Amino acid sequence: MIKEKAIEALKIEADAVERLTERIDDEFERAVQAILDCSARVVVTGMGKSGHIGRKMAATFASTGTPSFFMHPGEAFHGDLGMVTEHDVVIAISHSGESSEIVNILPVIRRIGAVIVAMCGRRDSSLGKNCDYFVDISVEREACPLGLAPTASTTATLAMGDAMAMALMAARNFTSQDFAMFHPGGALGRKLLLTVEHVMHSGEDNPLVRYDKTAKDALFVMTEKGLGAASVVDEKGKFVGLITDGIIRRALGKDNSFLDEPVEHIMTAEPLTITKEKLAAAALSVMEKHKPRPVTVLPVVDADRNPVGIVHLTDLLRQGVV
């Protein structure tokens, strides 16, 4: 009984969502265009379960390039209608179209001059008759065995709200970089907004050694800075190469006479480098794709080949770029 009822509920809700494709008509397109033409904000309002869906819709709109907020219709009737301006679009959600809290504020919204988009199950309802654009969210039946609790209807409303948000995203050419801008605290934001400058070791923490210093001197620098590498510079401080503990280990496998020779004899003369304004994700990509094997450090240089820092793989891991 439990499994059967659960499966039945999912099938009813899935059917309700699938039927929404038939409602993506010219009026839906005009409603989306009205939002695109809006010079202010989208105000979403709904009562009860519709209100919960409305809050999610407003959050989705706001995070995907459409300035939006939720207005509780009860509070709106007692002063919050001051949030609405003539330049706004109001999306009013009511499955029946007769929710008293919604119906009561319609005349005031009309007087303010905002555009009204109804998300409703009945075009002949009070809401359906007093809107500029009607988006049909009707369902044949609820998943509730009693036919009372909003289930399929709220799922359909949520899905239609997502459909509107995705259509708006496409119309605005909203990119992943735009998305990251509104989600700077998330993993995507870190990947898309964090630059090399934010993660590199610079100043006193940037390991440097002159090309005419010995490999032993370079080893001391690398040990002191703890990064397993050091940028090699010429007498003018310009970047000319990279020395790593891996290079020294491989040289030690032959003999140790090189330790007293100039570091330029064993350094990598043309290593991979990156500039500080590049994305940290780009640094990770460069390090991972290096052939014949990935590298763990990446010198950071400016346009004049001055070594301004160095990035280590662990820095990228620590910042959640990986």
Contacts in CASP RR format, 6 or more apart in sequence:
PFRMAT RR
TARGET T0000
AUTHOR 0000-0000-0000
METHOD contacts of the structure
MODEL  1
MIKEKAIEALKIEADAVERLTERIDDEFERAVQAILDCSARVVVTGMGKS
GHIGRKMAATFASTGTPSFFMHPGEAFHGDLGMVTEHDVVIAISHSGESS
EIVNILPVIRRIGAVIVAMCGRRDSSLGKNCDYFVDISVEREACPLGLAP
TASTTATLAMGDAMAMALMAARNFTSQDFAMFHPGGALGRKLLLTVEHVM
HSGEDNPLVRYDKTAKDALFVMTEKGLGAASVVDEKGKFVGLITDGIIRR
ALGKDNSFLDEPVEHIMTAEPLTITKEKLAAAALSVMEKHKPRPVTVLPV
VDADRNPVGIVHLTDLLRQGVV
5 145 0 8 1.000
8 143 0 8 1.000
9 143 0 8 1.000
9 151 0 8 1.000
10 143 0 8 1.000
12 141 0 8 1.000
12 142 0 8 1.000
12 143 0 8 1.000
12 151 0 8 1.000
12 152 0 8 1.000
13 143 0 8 1.000
13 151 0 8 1.000
13 152 0 8 1.000
13 155 0 8 1.000
13 156 0 8 1.000
15 140 0 8 1.000
15 152 0 8 1.000
16 139 0 8 1.000
16 140 0 8 1.000
16 152 0 8 1.000
16 153 0 8 1.000
16 155 0 8 1.000
16 156 0 8 1.000
17 155 0 8 1.000
17 156 0 8 1.000
17 159 0 8 1.000
19 139 0 8 1.000
19 140 0 8 1.000
19 156 0 8 1.000
20 137 0 8 1.000
20 156 0 8 1.000
20 159 0 8 1.000
20 160 0 8 1.000
20 163 0 8 1.000
23 135 0 8 1.000
23 136 0 8 1.000
23 137 0 8 1.000
23 160 0 8 1.000
24 163 0 8 1.000
27 133 0 8 1.000
27 134 0 8 1.000
27 135 0 8 1.000
28 135 0 8 1.000
28 164 0 8 1.000
30 133 0 8 1.000
31 117 0 8 1.000
31 133 0 8 1.000
31 134 0 8 1.000
31 135 0 8 1.000
31 164 0 8 1.000
32 164 0 8 1.000
32 167 0 8 1.000
32 168 0 8 1.000
32 171 0 8 1.000
34 89 0 8 1.000
34 115 0 8 1.000
34 117 0 8 1.000
34 132 0 8 1.000
34 133 0 8 1.000
35 42 0 8 1.000
35 66 0 8 1.000
35 89 0 8 1.000
35 117 0 8 1.000
35 164 0 8 1.000
35 168 0 8 1.000
36 168 0 8 1.000
36 171 0 8 1.000
36 172 0 8 1.000
38 87 0 8 1.000
38 88 0 8 1.000
38 89 0 8 1.000
38 115 0 8 1.000
39 87 0 8 1.000
40 67 0 8 1.000
40 85 0 8 1.000
40 87 0 8 1.000
40 88 0 8 1.000
40 89 0 8 1.000
41 67 0 8 1.000
41 68 0 8 1.000
41 69 0 8 1.000
41 88 0 8 1.000
41 89 0 8 1.000
42 58 0 8 1.000
42 61 0 8 1.000
42 66 0 8 1.000
42 67 0 8 1.000
42 68 0 8 1.000
42 69 0 8 1.000
42 88 0 8 1.000
42 89 0 8 1.000
42 90 0 8 1.000
42 91 0 8 1.000
43 68 0 8 1.000
43 69 0 8 1.000
43 70 0 8 1.000
43 71 0 8 1.000
43 83 0 8 1.000
43 84 0 8 1.000
43 88 0 8 1.000
43 89 0 8 1.000
43 90 0 8 1.000
43 91 0 8 1.000
43 114 0 8 1.000
44 54 0 8 1.000
44 55 0 8 1.000
44 57 0 8 1.000
44 58 0 8 1.000
44 61 0 8 1.000
44 68 0 8 1.000
44 69 0 8 1.000
44 70 0 8 1.000
44 71 0 8 1.000
44 90 0 8 1.000
44 91 0 8 1.000
44 93 0 8 1.000
45 51 0 8 1.000
45 54 0 8 1.000
45 70 0 8 1.000
45 71 0 8 1.000
45 72 0 8 1.000
45 73 0 8 1.000
45 76 0 8 1.000
45 90 0 8 1.000
45 91 0 8 1.000
45 92 0 8 1.000
45 93 0 8 1.000
45 102 0 8 1.000
45 105 0 8 1.000
46 53 0 8 1.000
46 54 0 8 1.000
46 72 0 8 1.000
46 73 0 8 1.000
46 92 0 8 1.000
46 93 0 8 1.000
46 94 0 8 1.000
46 99 0 8 1.000
46 101 0 8 1.000
46 102 0 8 1.000
47 73 0 8 1.000
47 74 0 8 1.000
47 94 0 8 1.000
47 99 0 8 1.000
47 101 0 8 1.000
47 102 0 8 1.000
49 150 0 8 1.000
49 154 0 8 1.000
50 93 0 8 1.000
50 94 0 8 1.000
50 95 0 8 1.000
50 99 0 8 1.000
50 150 0 8 1.000
50 154 0 8 1.000
50 157 0 8 1.000
51 70 0 8 1.000
51 72 0 8 1.000
51 93 0 8 1.000
52 154 0 8 1.000
53 93 0 8 1.000
53 154 0 8 1.000
53 157 0 8 1.000
53 158 0 8 1.000
53 161 0 8 1.000
54 70 0 8 1.000
54 91 0 8 1.000
54 93 0 8 1.000
54 157 0 8 1.000
55 70 0 8 1.000
56 158 0 8 1.000
57 68 0 8 1.000
57 70 0 8 1.000
57 91 0 8 1.000
57 93 0 8 1.000
57 158 0 8 1.000
57 161 0 8 1.000
57 164 0 8 1.000
57 165 0 8 1.000
58 68 0 8 1.000
58 69 0 8 1.000
58 70 0 8 1.000
59 68 0 8 1.000
59 70 0 8 1.000
60 161 0 8 1.000
60 162 0 8 1.000
60 165 0 8 1.000
61 67 0 8 1.000
61 68 0 8 1.000
61 164 0 8 1.000
61 165 0 8 1.000
61 168 0 8 1.000
62 68 0 8 1.000
62 69 0 8 1.000
62 182 0 8 1.000
63 179 0 8 1.000
63 182 0 8 1.000
63 183 0 8 1.000
64 165 0 8 1.000
64 166 0 8 1.000
64 168 0 8 1.000
64 169 0 8 1.000
64 174 0 8 1.000
64 179 0 8 1.000
64 182 0 8 1.000
65 168 0 8 1.000
65 169 0 8 1.000
65 172 0 8 1.000
65 174 0 8 1.000
65 178 0 8 1.000
65 182 0 8 1.000
66 165 0 8 1.000
66 168 0 8 1.000
66 172 0 8 1.000
69 83 0 8 1.000
71 80 0 8 1.000
71 81 0 8 1.000
71 83 0 8 1.000
71 84 0 8 1.000
72 80 0 8 1.000
73 99 0 8 1.000
73 101 0 8 1.000
73 102 0 8 1.000
73 104 0 8 1.000
73 105 0 8 1.000
74 80 0 8 1.000
74 101 0 8 1.000
74 105 0 8 1.000
76 83 0 8 1.000
76 84 0 8 1.000
76 101 0 8 1.000
76 105 0 8 1.000
77 101 0 8 1.000
77 104 0 8 1.000
77 105 0 8 1.000
81 105 0 8 1.000
81 108 0 8 1.000
81 109 0 8 1.000
81 112 0 8 1.000
84 90 0 8 1.000
84 109 0 8 1.000
84 112 0 8 1.000
84 114 0 8 1.000
85 112 0 8 1.000
85 114 0 8 1.000
86 112 0 8 1.000
86 113 0 8 1.000
86 114 0 8 1.000
87 114 0 8 1.000
88 114 0 8 1.000
88 115 0 8 1.000
89 114 0 8 1.000
89 115 0 8 1.000
89 116 0 8 1.000
89 117 0 8 1.000
90 109 0 8 1.000
90 114 0 8 1.000
90 115 0 8 1.000
90 116 0 8 1.000
90 117 0 8 1.000
91 117 0 8 1.000
91 119 0 8 1.000
92 102 0 8 1.000
92 106 0 8 1.000
92 109 0 8 1.000
92 116 0 8 1.000
92 117 0 8 1.000
92 118 0 8 1.000
92 119 0 8 1.000
92 120 0 8 1.000
92 127 0 8 1.000
92 131 0 8 1.000
93 102 0 8 1.000
93 119 0 8 1.000
93 120 0 8 1.000
93 157 0 8 1.000
94 102 0 8 1.000
94 103 0 8 1.000
94 118 0 8 1.000
94 119 0 8 1.000
94 120 0 8 1.000
94 125 0 8 1.000
94 127 0 8 1.000
95 120 0 8 1.000
95 121 0 8 1.000
95 137 0 8 1.000
95 138 0 8 1.000
95 150 0 8 1.000
95 153 0 8 1.000
95 154 0 8 1.000
95 157 0 8 1.000
96 120 0 8 1.000
96 121 0 8 1.000
96 122 0 8 1.000
96 125 0 8 1.000
97 103 0 8 1.000
97 118 0 8 1.000
97 120 0 8 1.000
97 121 0 8 1.000
97 122 0 8 1.000
97 125 0 8 1.000
97 126 0 8 1.000
97 127 0 8 1.000
97 128 0 8 1.000
98 125 0 8 1.000
98 126 0 8 1.000
98 127 0 8 1.000
99 127 0 8 1.000
102 127 0 8 1.000
103 126 0 8 1.000
103 127 0 8 1.000
106 116 0 8 1.000
106 126 0 8 1.000
106 127 0 8 1.000
106 130 0 8 1.000
109 116 0 8 1.000
110 116 0 8 1.000
110 130 0 8 1.000
115 132 0 8 1.000
115 133 0 8 1.000
116 130 0 8 1.000
116 131 0 8 1.000
116 132 0 8 1.000
116 133 0 8 1.000
117 131 0 8 1.000
117 132 0 8 1.000
117 133 0 8 1.000
117 134 0 8 1.000
117 135 0 8 1.000
118 127 0 8 1.000
118 128 0 8 1.000
118 130 0 8 1.000
118 131 0 8 1.000
118 133 0 8 1.000
118 134 0 8 1.000
118 135 0 8 1.000
119 135 0 8 1.000
119 137 0 8 1.000
119 157 0 8 1.000
119 160 0 8 1.000
119 161 0 8 1.000
120 127 0 8 1.000
120 128 0 8 1.000
120 131 0 8 1.000
120 134 0 8 1.000
120 135 0 8 1.000
120 136 0 8 1.000
120 137 0 8 1.000
120 138 0 8 1.000
121 136 0 8 1.000
121 137 0 8 1.000
121 138 0 8 1.000
121 139 0 8 1.000
121 153 0 8 1.000
122 128 0 8 1.000
122 138 0 8 1.000
123 129 0 8 1.000
123 134 0 8 1.000
123 136 0 8 1.000
128 134 0 8 1.000
135 160 0 8 1.000
135 164 0 8 1.000
137 153 0 8 1.000
137 156 0 8 1.000
137 157 0 8 1.000
137 160 0 8 1.000
138 153 0 8 1.000
138 156 0 8 1.000
139 152 0 8 1.000
139 153 0 8 1.000
139 156 0 8 1.000
141 147 0 8 1.000
141 152 0 8 1.000
142 148 0 8 1.000
142 149 0 8 1.000
142 150 0 8 1.000
142 151 0 8 1.000
142 152 0 8 1.000
142 153 0 8 1.000
143 151 0 8 1.000
143 152 0 8 1.000
143 155 0 8 1.000
144 150 0 8 1.000
144 151 0 8 1.000
168 174 0 8 1.000
176 188 0 8 1.000
176 192 0 8 1.000
177 192 0 8 1.000
179 188 0 8 1.000
179 192 0 8 1.000
180 188 0 8 1.000
180 189 0 8 1.000
180 191 0 8 1.000
180 192 0 8 1.000
180 193 0 8 1.000
181 193 0 8 1.000
183 189 0 8 1.000
184 190 0 8 1.000
184 193 0 8 1.000
187 320 0 8 1.000
190 280 0 8 1.000
190 319 0 8 1.000
190 320 0 8 1.000
190 321 0 8 1.000
191 279 0 8 1.000
191 280 0 8 1.000
191 281 0 8 1.000
191 320 0 8 1.000
191 321 0 8 1.000
192 279 0 8 1.000
192 281 0 8 1.000
193 279 0 8 1.000
194 279 0 8 1.000
194 280 0 8 1.000
194 281 0 8 1.000
194 319 0 8 1.000
194 321 0 8 1.000
195 276 0 8 1.000
195 277 0 8 1.000
195 278 0 8 1.000
195 279 0 8 1.000
195 280 0 8 1.000
196 274 0 8 1.000
196 275 0 8 1.000
196 276 0 8 1.000
196 277 0 8 1.000
196 278 0 8 1.000
196 279 0 8 1.000
196 280 0 8 1.000
196 282 0 8 1.000
196 283 0 8 1.000
196 300 0 8 1.000
196 311 0 8 1.000
197 276 0 8 1.000
197 277 0 8 1.000
197 300 0 8 1.000
198 280 0 8 1.000
198 319 0 8 1.000
199 280 0 8 1.000
199 283 0 8 1.000
199 311 0 8 1.000
199 315 0 8 1.000
199 316 0 8 1.000
199 319 0 8 1.000
199 321 0 8 1.000
200 206 0 8 1.000
200 276 0 8 1.000
200 300 0 8 1.000
200 308 0 8 1.000
200 309 0 8 1.000
200 310 0 8 1.000
200 311 0 8 1.000
200 315 0 8 1.000
201 207 0 8 1.000
201 225 0 8 1.000
201 227 0 8 1.000
201 309 0 8 1.000
201 310 0 8 1.000
201 311 0 8 1.000
201 312 0 8 1.000
201 315 0 8 1.000
202 300 0 8 1.000
202 308 0 8 1.000
202 309 0 8 1.000
203 309 0 8 1.000
205 225 0 8 1.000
206 225 0 8 1.000
206 231 0 8 1.000
206 307 0 8 1.000
206 308 0 8 1.000
206 309 0 8 1.000
206 310 0 8 1.000
207 221 0 8 1.000
207 222 0 8 1.000
207 224 0 8 1.000
207 225 0 8 1.000
207 226 0 8 1.000
207 227 0 8 1.000
207 228 0 8 1.000
207 229 0 8 1.000
207 230 0 8 1.000
207 231 0 8 1.000
207 310 0 8 1.000
208 221 0 8 1.000
208 230 0 8 1.000
208 231 0 8 1.000
208 232 0 8 1.000
208 233 0 8 1.000
208 237 0 8 1.000
208 307 0 8 1.000
209 217 0 8 1.000
209 218 0 8 1.000
209 221 0 8 1.000
209 230 0 8 1.000
209 231 0 8 1.000
209 232 0 8 1.000
209 233 0 8 1.000
209 243 0 8 1.000
209 263 0 8 1.000
210 232 0 8 1.000
210 233 0 8 1.000
210 234 0 8 1.000
210 235 0 8 1.000
210 237 0 8 1.000
210 263 0 8 1.000
211 232 0 8 1.000
211 233 0 8 1.000
211 234 0 8 1.000
211 240 0 8 1.000
211 241 0 8 1.000
211 262 0 8 1.000
211 263 0 8 1.000
211 264 0 8 1.000
211 267 0 8 1.000
212 235 0 8 1.000
212 262 0 8 1.000
212 263 0 8 1.000
212 264 0 8 1.000
213 262 0 8 1.000
213 263 0 8 1.000
214 259 0 8 1.000
214 260 0 8 1.000
214 261 0 8 1.000
214 262 0 8 1.000
214 263 0 8 1.000
215 243 0 8 1.000
215 248 0 8 1.000
215 251 0 8 1.000
215 258 0 8 1.000
215 259 0 8 1.000
215 260 0 8 1.000
215 261 0 8 1.000
215 262 0 8 1.000
215 263 0 8 1.000
215 265 0 8 1.000
215 266 0 8 1.000
216 259 0 8 1.000
216 260 0 8 1.000
217 263 0 8 1.000
218 230 0 8 1.000
218 232 0 8 1.000
218 243 0 8 1.000
218 248 0 8 1.000
218 263 0 8 1.000
219 245 0 8 1.000
219 248 0 8 1.000
219 259 0 8 1.000
221 230 0 8 1.000
222 228 0 8 1.000
222 229 0 8 1.000
222 230 0 8 1.000
222 243 0 8 1.000
222 244 0 8 1.000
222 245 0 8 1.000
227 297 0 8 1.000
227 310 0 8 1.000
227 312 0 8 1.000
228 244 0 8 1.000
228 245 0 8 1.000
228 297 0 8 1.000
229 242 0 8 1.000
229 243 0 8 1.000
229 244 0 8 1.000
229 245 0 8 1.000
229 296 0 8 1.000
229 297 0 8 1.000
229 299 0 8 1.000
229 310 0 8 1.000
229 312 0 8 1.000
230 242 0 8 1.000
230 243 0 8 1.000
230 244 0 8 1.000
230 310 0 8 1.000
231 239 0 8 1.000
231 241 0 8 1.000
231 242 0 8 1.000
231 299 0 8 1.000
231 307 0 8 1.000
231 309 0 8 1.000
231 310 0 8 1.000
232 239 0 8 1.000
232 240 0 8 1.000
232 241 0 8 1.000
232 242 0 8 1.000
232 243 0 8 1.000
232 263 0 8 1.000
232 264 0 8 1.000
232 267 0 8 1.000
233 239 0 8 1.000
233 240 0 8 1.000
233 307 0 8 1.000
234 240 0 8 1.000
237 306 0 8 1.000
237 307 0 8 1.000
238 304 0 8 1.000
238 305 0 8 1.000
238 306 0 8 1.000
239 273 0 8 1.000
239 299 0 8 1.000
239 301 0 8 1.000
239 305 0 8 1.000
239 306 0 8 1.000
239 307 0 8 1.000
240 264 0 8 1.000
240 267 0 8 1.000
240 269 0 8 1.000
241 267 0 8 1.000
241 268 0 8 1.000
241 269 0 8 1.000
241 270 0 8 1.000
241 271 0 8 1.000
241 299 0 8 1.000
242 267 0 8 1.000
242 268 0 8 1.000
242 271 0 8 1.000
242 297 0 8 1.000
242 299 0 8 1.000
243 263 0 8 1.000
243 266 0 8 1.000
243 267 0 8 1.000
243 268 0 8 1.000
244 268 0 8 1.000
244 297 0 8 1.000
247 266 0 8 1.000
247 267 0 8 1.000
247 268 0 8 1.000
248 266 0 8 1.000
251 258 0 8 1.000
251 266 0 8 1.000
258 265 0 8 1.000
258 266 0 8 1.000
271 299 0 8 1.000
272 286 0 8 1.000
272 287 0 8 1.000
272 290 0 8 1.000
272 295 0 8 1.000
272 298 0 8 1.000
272 299 0 8 1.000
273 298 0 8 1.000
273 299 0 8 1.000
273 300 0 8 1.000
273 301 0 8 1.000
274 282 0 8 1.000
274 283 0 8 1.000
274 286 0 8 1.000
274 298 0 8 1.000
274 299 0 8 1.000
274 300 0 8 1.000
274 301 0 8 1.000
274 311 0 8 1.000
275 300 0 8 1.000
275 301 0 8 1.000
275 302 0 8 1.000
275 303 0 8 1.000
276 300 0 8 1.000
276 302 0 8 1.000
276 308 0 8 1.000
276 309 0 8 1.000
280 311 0 8 1.000
280 316 0 8 1.000
280 319 0 8 1.000
280 321 0 8 1.000
281 321 0 8 1.000
283 298 0 8 1.000
283 311 0 8 1.000
283 316 0 8 1.000
284 313 0 8 1.000
284 316 0 8 1.000
284 321 0 8 1.000
284 322 0 8 1.000
286 298 0 8 1.000
287 294 0 8 1.000
287 295 0 8 1.000
287 296 0 8 1.000
287 298 0 8 1.000
287 311 0 8 1.000
287 313 0 8 1.000
287 316 0 8 1.000
288 294 0 8 1.000
296 312 0 8 1.000
296 313 0 8 1.000
296 314 0 8 1.000
297 310 0 8 1.000
297 311 0 8 1.000
297 312 0 8 1.000
297 313 0 8 1.000
298 310 0 8 1.000
298 311 0 8 1.000
299 307 0 8 1.000
299 309 0 8 1.000
299 310 0 8 1.000
300 307 0 8 1.000
300 308 0 8 1.000
300 309 0 8 1.000
300 310 0 8 1.000
300 311 0 8 1.000
301 307 0 8 1.000
301 308 0 8 1.000
302 308 0 8 1.000
316 322 0 8 1.000
END
